[in-house]
Amino acid sequence: MRPAKGEKLPVVPQTRIEVEVDTKVAEQLDVMALYTKITKSELVTTALKRFIAGHKDYFPQDSERLLK
């Protein structure tokens, strides 16, 4: 989520990943980034965070242990 006008984004650790997406999705992402002036990385991160929040059932109960 973008901060209110005048506020700064919090600094969080980032990791580069490589994924393959449908061509139409990539094109729509380009258009959204150009129109909103929000980076593609920020758009994708927001979308993935929303997906993850809505699909907690995709995680095993001990997912924290798996990430270590």
Secondary structure, 3 states (H helix, E strand, C coil): CCCCCCCCCCCCCCCCCCCCCCHHHHHHHHHHHHHHCCCHHHHHHHHHHHHHHHCHHHCCCCHHHHCC
